Amino acid sequence: MTAGEMASLFSSDRLLGLEEIESGFDVTNMASRAQSESRFRIFDLSETGSNKFKVSVQGRERIFNTPLSVQVNGINRRRDMNCEDLSSDYTHFYSNYFRSTRSTSTWSAFIVGGSTSRHDTLRKIEEAINKQSKTVATSTSWLGLYSIQLGPSFLLNSSYSVDYSHQIQTSVSESFRKNSQFFVEYKPPAVLVPGKTEWQSWIGSAVLAPVVVNRTLAPLSNLFFEYPDIQAHLERTANHYLNHGKYPMIAELNG
């Protein structure tokens, strides 16, 4: 391996997920990517320390700079939840779908086969439920690499982490297996590699383009009490949206 290759392999990148913490949870992320990119920062996490956080998957690794005001905990585990929900009502499925797709890296559903497009997925499942009177079962599987947290000021120097300790188990009857279809939606998308399965292809590339798989929310009131500037910032943002019907730019808020 040349010096250039070594530098490229071990170069530090900004830890994925920091944008979620900086901007806060944005429900419009589920509506369109264009709207999700309109978010602006609540916290400034640009200051980094000397500590690095290494993510390693199947012999491939990336090293990230760690901001001083966040805590990073390694997870490195795969979780499978089979038939975690049954939906015979489309409204119920729709709600469960968005909960699943924003909290897992791999999502699968029985009954419907076909496209990985979100629009096509929802359309096909709506037809299966409403026109064919079928029941849809959802299953999730995700590979967790790490979790990052921005805690209250009195906890930032403490040691704590998110632990996924519960186990979800269920069995699907043999008749259901024989009379159902399934598809899998990978996030990030899986690009097939010759000679490898779809899962092997996905896991080999996921470390190069990981996605946020879980968000833990905290009441905004905590920020208001501890940081009056944030309260004023959000108030100006809300007023601008109500008055102009669009998201503000930073310059518009500070003008």
WOVENHU-V711957 format. One record per backbone hydrogen bond with DSSP energy under -0.5 kcal/mol. CO is the residue of the C=O (numbers start at 1). NH is the residue of the N-H. Records with the same first field share a line. If there is no record, write none. Layout:
CO: NH  NH
//
This chain:
2: 6
3: 7
4: 8
5: 9
6: 10
8: 11
11: 63
13: 65
15: 18
17: 21
18: 22
19: 23
20: 24
22: 42  43
25: 27
26: 29
27: 30
28: 31  32
32: 36
33: 37
35: 38
36: 39
43: 45
47: 68
51: 66
53: 64
54: 56
55: 62
57: 60
60: 57
62: 55
63: 13
64: 53
65: 15  67
66: 49
67: 70
71: 149
73: 147
77: 144
79: 142
80: 82
81: 84  140
85: 138
87: 136
89: 93
90: 94
91: 95
92: 96
93: 97
94: 98
95: 99
96: 100
97: 101
98: 102
100: 103  104
105: 187
106: 141
107: 185
108: 139
109: 183
110: 112
117: 121
118: 122
119: 123
120: 124
121: 125
122: 126
123: 127
124: 128
125: 129
126: 130
127: 131  132
128: 134
129: 133
136: 87
137: 110
138: 84  85
139: 108
140: 81
141: 106
142: 79  144
144: 77
145: 75
147: 73
149: 71  151
152: 155  156
153: 156
155: 158
158: 160
161: 163
162: 164
163: 165
167: 169
173: 177
174: 178
175: 179
177: 180
181: 111
183: 109
184: 186
185: 107
189: 191
190: 192
193: 196
197: 201
198: 202
199: 203
200: 204
201: 205
202: 205  206
203: 207
205: 208  209
206: 209
215: 217
219: 222  223
220: 223  224
221: 225
222: 226
223: 227
227: 230  231
228: 232
229: 233
230: 234
231: 235
232: 236
233: 237
234: 238
235: 239
236: 240
237: 241
238: 242
239: 243
240: 244
241: 245
249: 253
250: 254
251: 255
//
